[in-house]
Amino acid sequence: MTAALARTGRWLLRFPTRAAPTARLVCVPGAGCTAAMFHPWTALVPDDLAISVVQLPGRGARLREEPVERMDPLADAVALALREGPALPTVLFGHSLGALLAFEVARRLVADPGNSELIALGVAAHKAPQLGSADITPEEATPERLLAFVESLGGTPDSALRDPQIQRMLLPALRADFALDRTYRPFTGPPLPLPLYAAGGRTDPLVSAPEIEAWRDRTDGAFRLRWFPGDHFFVTGADSAALVADLAALLRTPH
């Protein structure tokens, strides 16, 4: 891990929360997304639940930093940041490519259980890690194709994608995210000793039902699968309150 990645102070954006939380929900945004996508959840979480979002280099408040293109150093850095956070029961939740990162972070945290409060993992809108990675080649990752990909998923206004300034901010992180996904080696190791909650959008054009259902093989604990109306960005849709309630319930279930 490089010295820059080892600095943990920038990794977690803590949204304003209650004075004395008893547990925390840590969210990991997907490809090209920023921590801001989860800000509406602050109005949905219970009074005793803190919410934090992983801030990745190359976007949001870390826009000037170089995006990371490999999984291992990225997962190492996020796991270190979580270990150095408050000692609260934690549910880790990842959306899209963030689900893959959340899984890798969870693997690292359970490997050192005496130094982690992680009690469950939640994933959404990404195929299970044993199923491989993105098939787009570096040569195919042109600005036009990357922007078309984002447009095809929904969740981003067309006017924003046509704005040259937004394109300049979005493309470096998006290109790095594709490299991160493409170079990820399918994981076939032991399942996590944690409850695992998986969620999918019924009209998601990117991830199929069998690819979401395959997360079942990544845990030897309780597994729950839930489908929501909406596309790839169902996590910010009209039913997001039900999703947040499911994640909060994981913190209240005896383990």
C-alpha positions in Angstrom: 0.0 0.0 0.0 1.4 3.4 -0.9 1.8 6.1 1.7 -0.9 8.2 0.1 -3.4 5.3 0.2 -2.5 4.5 3.8 -3.8 8.0 5.0 -7.2 7.0 6.3 -8.6 10.5 7.2 -10.1 11.0 3.7 -11.6 7.6 3.2 -14.9 8.0 5.1 -17.4 10.8 4.7 -19.5 10.9 7.9 -22.9 12.4 7.2 -24.4 14.4 10.0 -25.9 11.9 12.5 -27.3 11.6 15.9 -25.2 12.4 18.9 -24.7 8.9 20.3 -25.1 6.3 17.6 -25.1 2.6 18.7 -24.3 1.2 15.2 -23.2 2.3 11.8 -24.0 1.7 8.1 -21.0 2.1 5.8 -21.9 2.5 2.1 -19.6 2.1 -0.9 -20.7 3.8 -4.2 -20.4 2.2 -7.6 -18.5 3.0 -10.8 -18.2 6.7 -11.5 -20.4 7.6 -8.5 -19.6 9.8 -5.5 -20.5 9.6 -1.9 -23.3 12.1 -2.5 -25.6 9.4 -4.0 -26.2 8.1 -0.5 -26.9 11.5 1.2 -30.7 11.1 0.9 -30.4 8.0 3.1 -29.6 10.3 6.1 -33.4 11.0 6.3 -34.2 7.3 6.2 -31.9 5.8 8.8 -33.1 5.2 12.4 -32.1 7.7 15.1 -29.4 5.5 16.6 -27.7 4.6 13.3 -24.7 6.5 12.0 -24.1 6.5 8.2 -20.8 6.9 6.5 -19.8 6.6 2.8 -16.5 5.5 1.4 -14.9 8.4 -0.5 -12.8 7.0 -3.4 -9.8 8.9 -4.9 -10.6 10.8 -8.1 -14.1 11.9 -7.2 -16.1 14.3 -5.0 -13.9 15.9 -2.4 -10.9 13.8 -3.6 -11.3 14.8 -7.3 -7.6 15.9 -7.6 -6.3 12.5 -6.4 -5.4 9.8 -8.9 -8.1 7.1 -9.1 -7.1 3.6 -8.1 -7.2 0.9 -10.8 -6.4 -2.3 -8.8 -8.5 -3.9 -6.1 -6.0 -5.1 -3.6 -4.5 -1.7 -2.6 -8.0 -0.1 -2.6 -9.6 -2.8 -0.4 -6.6 -2.7 1.9 -6.9 1.1 2.4 -10.7 1.0 3.0 -10.3 -1.9 5.5 -7.7 0.0 7.4 -9.9 3.1 7.6 -12.8 1.0 9.0 -10.6 -0.6 11.6 -9.5 2.8 12.8 -13.1 4.1 13.0 -15.4 3.9 16.0 -16.0 0.6 17.6 -19.6 0.2 16.6 -21.5 -2.8 15.1 -21.2 -2.2 11.4 -23.1 -3.2 8.3 -21.1 -2.7 5.1 -23.1 -2.1 1.9 -21.9 -1.7 -1.7 -23.7 -0.7 -4.8 -22.6 -1.9 -8.3 -18.8 -2.0 -8.5 -19.0 -0.9 -4.8 -20.5 -4.3 -4.0 -17.3 -6.0 -5.2 -15.2 -3.6 -3.2 -17.3 -4.1 -0.1 -16.9 -7.8 -0.4 -13.1 -7.6 -0.6 -13.1 -5.2 2.3 -15.3 -7.6 4.3 -12.8 -10.4 3.5 -10.0 -8.4 5.1 -12.0 -7.4 8.1 -13.1 -11.0 9.0 -9.6 -12.2 8.6 -8.8 -10.1 11.7 -12.0 -10.4 13.7 -10.5 -9.1 16.9 -10.0 -5.7 15.2 -13.4 -5.4 13.4 -17.1 -4.8 14.4 -18.4 -6.0 11.0 -21.5 -8.1 11.5 -23.1 -8.2 8.0 -22.5 -7.5 4.3 -25.0 -6.0 1.9 -24.6 -5.9 -1.9 -26.6 -4.6 -4.7 -26.5 -4.4 -8.5 -23.4 -6.4 -9.2 -22.8 -10.1 -10.1 -21.2 -12.3 -7.5 -17.4 -12.2 -7.3 -16.9 -15.7 -8.6 -18.5 -14.9 -11.9 -15.6 -12.8 -13.4 -15.2 -9.2 -14.3 -16.1 -6.6 -16.9 -15.2 -7.6 -20.5 -14.5 -4.2 -21.9 -10.8 -3.9 -23.1 -8.6 -0.8 -22.5 -8.9 -0.1 -26.3 -12.7 -0.1 -26.1 -12.8 2.2 -23.1 -13.1 5.4 -25.2 -14.8 8.5 -23.8 -17.8 7.9 -26.1 -18.3 4.3 -25.0 -17.9 5.1 -21.3 -20.4 7.9 -21.4 -22.8 5.7 -23.4 -22.5 3.0 -20.8 -23.4 5.5 -18.0 -26.3 6.7 -20.0 -27.6 3.2 -20.6 -27.8 2.5 -16.9 -30.0 5.5 -16.1 -29.6 7.6 -12.9 -27.6 10.4 -14.6 -29.4 13.2 -16.5 -28.5 13.3 -20.2 -27.8 17.0 -19.9 -25.1 16.3 -17.3 -23.4 13.7 -19.5 -23.3 16.2 -22.4 -21.6 18.9 -20.2 -17.9 19.0 -21.1 -16.9 20.0 -17.6 -18.8 17.1 -16.0 -17.2 14.8 -18.6 -13.8 15.9 -17.6 -14.6 15.2 -14.0 -16.3 11.9 -14.6 -14.2 10.1 -17.2 -10.9 9.6 -15.3 -12.7 7.9 -12.4 -14.9 5.9 -14.7 -12.0 4.7 -16.7 -10.2 3.6 -13.5 -13.3 1.8 -12.3 -13.5 -0.2 -15.5 -9.8 -1.1 -15.1 -10.6 -2.1 -11.5 -13.4 -4.4 -12.6 -11.6 -5.8 -15.6 -8.5 -6.8 -13.7 -10.3 -8.3 -10.8 -9.7 -12.1 -10.6 -12.8 -14.2 -9.9 -12.9 -15.1 -6.2 -13.5 -18.8 -5.5 -12.2 -19.0 -1.9 -14.1 -19.8 1.3 -17.4 -18.0 2.0 -17.7 -15.2 4.5 -18.7 -16.1 8.0 -21.3 -13.3 7.9 -24.9 -12.8 7.1 -25.2 -11.6 3.5 -28.0 -9.5 2.0 -28.3 -9.1 -1.7 -30.6 -6.8 -3.6 -31.3 -6.4 -7.3 -33.4 -4.1 -9.6 -36.0 -5.9 -11.6 -35.2 -3.9 -14.7 -31.5 -3.6 -14.3 -30.0 -3.8 -17.8 -26.5 -4.7 -16.5 -27.0 -7.6 -14.0 -29.1 -10.7 -14.5 -31.1 -12.5 -11.8 -28.8 -15.5 -11.7 -25.8 -13.2 -11.3 -27.4 -11.6 -8.2 -28.6 -14.9 -6.8 -25.1 -16.3 -7.1 -24.1 -14.2 -4.1 -25.7 -17.0 -2.0 -22.4 -19.0 -2.4 -20.4 -16.3 -0.8 -21.6 -16.8 2.7 -21.9 -19.6 5.1 -24.3 -17.5 7.2 -27.8 -16.3 6.7 -28.6 -15.2 3.1 -31.4 -13.0 2.0 -32.2 -11.9 -1.5 -34.7 -9.1 -2.3 -35.8 -7.6 -5.6 -36.9 -4.0 -6.0 -38.7 -2.1 -8.7 -36.3 -0.1 -10.9 -33.1 -0.2 -12.9 -29.4 -0.2 -11.9 -30.0 2.8 -9.6 -32.9 1.4 -7.7 -31.0 2.1 -4.5 -31.9 5.8 -4.9 -35.4 5.2 -6.1 -38.8 5.3 -4.5 -38.3 2.1 -2.5 -35.0 3.1 -1.0 -36.6 3.4 2.4 -37.4 -0.3 2.3 -33.8 -1.1 1.4 -32.4 1.0 4.2 -34.9 -0.6 6.6 -33.6 -4.0 5.6 -30.0 -3.0 6.2 -30.8 -1.4 9.6 -32.6 -4.7 10.5 -29.3 -6.6 10.0 -27.9 -4.6 12.9 -30.7 -5.7 15.2 -30.7 -9.4 14.3 -28.8 -11.6 16.8 -25.6 -13.0 15.3 
